[in-house]
Amino acid sequence: MTKASNVILVHGAWADGSSWSKVIPILIDRGLRVTAVQLPLTSLKDDVATVKRAIALEEGPIILVGHSYGGAVITEAGDDPKVAGLVYIAAFAPDVGQSAGSLGASVEPAPMGAELRPDAQGFLKLTEAGVKNNFAQDLTPTEKSILFAAQAPTAAAALGESVSVASWKAKPSWYLVATADRAIQPSLERAMAKAINAKTVEIASSHVAMLARPEETANLILEAAGRGSLSNVALKSA
């Protein structure tokens, strides 16, 4: 396994780079250089370009980590030679010709979908109930309120754009299944993890596992980076 020196964290829809705030200090403490990108969430093409700019600035092997829709972004952006591995945190892992939206539509709708509201420009936003009950139901009331206030409206078109590259076919992958996820069906997460032949762990968490269970999330990233694991955290492999 290649020992990585850099980690690039890619947030999902209705979020931003601060969604990794609890994971970043753990990774830095283990000697990793960490970048949390800020996706525009305007199109898959724009979001991939943002990640590729971050990759270009780094030296040495990189682990790309994607949450939710960010999984589609790292799937497309991860074909760069610097990328040594991919980590999916309750994330979409599409094959060529698939999108986050098409994967979500392949199973029974997750509860959060009913709480999306479009604006006149085609951007989607989550209702307050959607954030608090279906996106981050296991966080504190204050954390839920912050997520609702700071959510990033996301272009519906971005969720429907298919990937043209499936970098997991050539790179080792890891996957965290959030078993209490109400944004992506856990059954779909398991199926995607199996399809990409990822080393998989299951965590009792809402969709935002990196905020609800940061140590377990960091542990999987550390493993992918060849940095061992946190001694006080045990992961259950699927």
Secondary structure, DSSP 8 states (H G I E B T S, - for coil): ----SEEEEE--TT--GGGGTTTHHHHHHTT-EEEE-----S-HHHHHHHHHHHHHT--S-EEEEEETTHHHHHHHHTTSTTEEEEEEES-----TT--HHHHHTTSS--GGGGGEEE-TTSEEEE-HHIIIIIISTTS-HHHHHHHHHH---EEHHHHH---S--GGGTS-EEEEEETT-SSS-HHHHHHHHHHTT-EEEEE---S-HHHHSHHHHHHHHHHHTT----TT----B-
